[in-house]
Amino acid sequence: MADILSLAAIDDPVLRAAYRHCRSKVRQRDPVEYSIMQLMPPVLRPACWAMWAAFSAADGIADAAGGPLGDRAARLDAWTAALESASS
């Protein structure tokens, strides 16, 4: 996998760790999707891992059992705000 990250020109150690974490999540939680991603060009895979992890996290919040819809929407808003502040 280190070769894939290098092919995608991902050299920053923090980013490399983040992509490895995303890859691990996809592989553990959705092995079929992970297998499909293996068919993609290696330089695209890290972005796919990250998108899957982000969408999965948002989906988990939206689909969370219990609590009114407004609570889930508030949690999604908080998650979005945290992502936006992390990217600034």
Residue pairs with C-beta under 8 A, 6 or more apart in sequence:
1 20
1 23
2 16
3 42
4 42
4 43
4 45
4 46
5 16
5 19
5 20
5 46
7 42
7 43
8 42
8 43
8 44
8 45
8 46
8 47
10 16
10 19
10 46
18 50
19 46
19 49
19 50
21 53
22 46
22 49
22 50
22 52
22 53
23 34
23 45
23 46
23 49
25 49
25 52
25 53
25 56
26 33
26 34
26 37
26 49
26 52
26 53
27 34
29 56
30 52
30 56
33 52
37 45
37 48
37 49
37 52
38 45
40 48
54 83
57 79
58 76
58 79
61 72
61 75
61 76
61 79
62 72
62 76
64 72
64 75
